[in-house]
Amino acid sequence: MKSWWRKAPAAANDERLNAEAGGAERALRRLEWTVIRRLDGLLQGDYRTLMRGTGLDLADLREYQHHDDVRHIDWNVTARLQTPHVRVFTEDREMSAWFVLDLSRSVDFGSGRRAKREISAGFVGVLARLLTRHGNRVGALVYGTELEAVIPPRSGRRHVLHLLHAMERRADKFEAAPTQKGMTRLADLLKSAATLMPRRSTVFVVSDFLSEPGWERPLGHLVQRHEVIAVRLFDPLELDLPDLGLVPLRDAETGEQLWVDTHDAGFRKRFARLAAEREATLRASLARAGVDALELSTSDDLVEAIVRFADMRKRRTRIGISGVKAVAA
């Protein structure tokens, strides 16, 4: 395995970061003005709902749910009540977060003004900046055709700029190479993540999940040690084709191209059915792994999507607390 943790001299780091500041600085400044300022008002009190730390202070007990870590089961209470119960901890604010970034060729697709890659960069920039402003550290694994970069967790705005520039650099490489060799192997990325993250962290797997089969088991292994959130990128055109007549379709990852007649209602119906089946399979796989999922469309407002996700996690937490109170009563 490559030695990802080698450190460069401080002077070299400063020179490199200054060179990177152009496009990444503009992108981050735009996010700070258009997204983060709005989230500051909307997420008051919800910070701990979005990201949980690894504190050890026991706060409460509640009935076990399918997504819970089995290591938190309180066996004495379970034996007494004859129902599995888990310990709920008061968690530290300080934590490490990792972004496991699938930047393969398929994330370049977008039928509107924005591609999935832009949505990915926006999400990573916003979450990384929110986390580092609270003193937390963020790192990233960058995958293009293979694991190409590991950015160790650090804090600070300059580190967020470095992370965004790594994503831009991956995009520049794809512009030089119109196709990639073979399908995305998301399983390889998840296996690498399990190996390279030594401490329990919050892990955001940012991908469109268009991959070779077999990624479900490595994802399940990652969940056993970390809190994992799947950030699923998609474009509405991937779910439903409009009537556009005869159009060329090209596989972004293999470069294979074919002409299809979207005027054919039967073809559009089969396409929608297959897309719906793939959606159902993907959601079932994530649910079995016990992974929360944030779905980001290229047509979504990023602020609304993040707030919607925070509300979902908050509701689930409240359900768990109400279950504990019912048992206590």
N, C-alpha and C positions, 0 to 999 in steps of 0.2 A: 504493500500500500504506500501511496505517496506520503511524504512527510509534510502534513498540512500545517504544522504548528511552528515552523521555523519563523523566527522574528527577524525583520529587517532593521537596520540601524535607524535611530530616531531621525537623523537628518534626511535619510532617504525617504522615510515615511512622510515627513513634512513636505518634501518636494513633490512626492507622488500625489498627496492629497490636494495640494495647490493646483496641480495639473488636472485633477478630476473635478474641480469645483464648478466648472462651467455649466454643462447641461444638468448635472445632478443638483447643483445649487438652485438653478431656475425652477426645476421640478419641485424641489422641496419647499421653496418659498411660495410657489403657487398653491401647494397643498396646505401649507400653514395658514394662508389667507382664505382659501375657499372651503376647506374641509375641517381642519383642526379647530379653527375658531368657532365653528358651528357646533362641533362635538363637545367643546369645553362647556357649553351651556346645557347641552342635552344629556350628557353622561354624568351630571353631578350625582355623586353617591353610588354610581354604578361601576366604578373602576374595579372593585374587588369582584364584581360579578363577571366581568370580562376575563380577568386574569387572576388566577389563584396562586398563592405562594406555597411554601412547604413548611409552615410553622408546625409546632408540636404541642400547642396548648389545646387540651381537650375541651370542646365547647358544648357538645351535645351528642345524643345518640338518635338514630333514626333507622327505619326499616330498610333493609337492603334492596337496591334497585339494580336492574340488569347492567347498567353502565358503571357501577361502583367498583373500586379497587378491592379485590378480595383480601388484600393485606390489611385493610381497615376493619375487617369483621371483628366484633367483640364476641368471643366465643362463650364467655360466661353469661352474658345477657342473652345470647342466642339460645343457650341450653335452658335458661330459666323460662324464657317466653315461648320457646319452641318455634321461633320465627327468626330468620337471620337478621341481625342488626349490625350496623357499621358505626364506627366512631366518626364524629364530625369535628374537625379541628379549626381553631382560630389560626388563620394563615398569615404569614409574614407578608408585608408589602414588597420586600425585596425578592426578586426572582430572576431567573434567566429564561429568556424566550429564544427559540430558534425558528427561523423560517426555512422550511424545506421547499425549495423553489424548483418546480418543473418549468423550465424555459425552453422546452423542445419546440420543434417547428410548428406544431399544431396551435400553440398559443398565439401565433401571429395572426390568426384568423379574426376577422371582424366584419360584419355585414353593414355596420353603420359608421359613425364617426370615429369610434374607438375599437381597437382590437383587444383581445383577451390579455395580451402582454401589458397594455397600458393600464387595464383594470388591476392586474397583478401588482404593477409598480406602485400604483396609487394606494392600494391596500397596505402593502409593505411599508411604504413611506409614512403613512398615517399611524399605523400601529407601532412602528419602531420609534417614531418621534414621541408618541404618547407615553410609551414605556420608559424611554430614556429620560424624559423630563421628570419622571418620578424616581429616578436613581437606579432603575433596573438596567440589566445588560441584555443586548440582543446580538445574535449571531445568525449565520445563514449557510446553507449548503446550496450551491448553484449547479443545476444539471442542465446540460444542453443535449449532447449526444452521449455523454457520460458524466460522472461527477467531475466537474471542472474547477471548482473553487470551494474552499471552506473558509469562512470568515469567523474567527473566534469571537465569543460574546464580549462586547465592551459597551460602555455607555457614552453619551455625549452626542451632540449634533454632528460633529465631524465624522463620527463613526457611521451615523445614518447616511451621510453623504457618500461615504465609501461604499456602503451596501448598495445604494441606488446606482452608483456608477458601475458596480460589478454587473448589475442587471442590464444597464445600457451597453456595456462591453459585450455581453452575450448576444444582444440584438445585433450589434455591428458585425459580429462573426457570421451570423446567419445571412446578413445581406450579401456577404462575400460568397457564401455557399448556398445556392438556391434550394437544395434538398439535404436531408440527412440520411444516414445509412440505417435502414430498417426502422421498425417501430420504436416508440419510447419504451424503455424498460423501467417502469416506476418501481418494480420490486427491488432492483439494484440500488436505487436511490434510498429507499426505506431501510434496506439492510445496512447501507453505509451510515445512515442517520443513527441507527441503534448502536453502531460501533463507536461513532465519533462523539456521542453525547454522554460524557461520563456521569453527570449529575442529573437528578430529576429536574425536569424543566417543563415549561409550556411549549408545545411544538405546533406550529401552524404549517400544515401540508398544503401548499398552494399549487394547484394543478387543475387541468381540465379532465384528468383521469382517462384520457384517451391513450391507452397503453396496452402492451402485451398482457395477457392474463397472468395471474399468479401474484399480484401485489397484496391480496387480502391477508395472507398469512404474515408477511413481514409487518404489515400495519398492525395486526393484532399483537405481535411481539413488542412493537414500539409502545402500544397502549399499556402494556403491563408495567412499564417503568415510568412513563411520562403521561402528562395530560395532553391529549392530542385533539386538535381541532382541524377538521378538513375544510379548506376554503376552495370550493369547487367553482371553476370558471367555465362559463358557457356563453354561447351566442344564440339568440332566438332562432336564427336560420338553421341551426343544428337540430332543432326540434320539429320544425314545420316549414316545408318549402312552399313559397307562393307560386302562382302561375306566371312564369317569366318566359315561356316558350322554350325553344331549344338553347340550352346554355352548356358551357364546358365546366366540369367539376374536376378539380385537381386535388389529390391527396397531398396535404402539406408536408407530410413526413417522408413519403417515398417518391413523390414527384409524379406518380401515375395519374394520367388524365383521361377522362372519357366525356362524351357528349350525352346529355340526358334531355328528354322531352318533358319539361315540367308542366306542359299543357295537358299531359295525360293525367286525368284525375285518379286513375288506378295506381299510377306510379307514386303520386303524392300521398295517397292513402297508405300504401305499403311503407313508404319512407316514414310517415308519422307513426305507424304502428311499431316499426323496428326501433325508432327513437324512443318511444314510450316504454318499450320493453327494456331497453338499455338503461333508461332512467330508473325504472323500478328495481332492476338488478343492482345498480350502483347504490341507491339509497338503502336497499336491504343489506348490502355488504358493509356499508358504513355503520348501520345500526347494530349489526351483529358484532362488530368490533368495539362497540361502545363509544363511538366517536361522534361528537357534536359536529354538525355541518352548517357552514355558512355558504349559501349559493349566491354567487356574484355574476350577474348578467352584464354584457356589454352595454345594455340599455338602462342599467340601474343607476340610481343616485347613490354614491358611495356612503354618504352620511346616513341616509335612510336605511341602507342595508346593515350598517354596523349597529345602529340603534335598534333595529328589528332583532338582530342577533342577541344584543345585550338583554332585551326584554324577554326573549325566549329562555335564556339561561337564568334570568332572575325568577321567572315563573317556575322553572323546574326546581330551583333552590327552595322557593316558598312551599312547593308541594312536599318536598322532603321534610321541611321543618314542621309542617302541619301534621305529617304522618307521625313524627316523634311525639307531638303533643297529644295526639289521639291515643297512642300507646300508653303514655304517662297517665292520662285520665282513666 
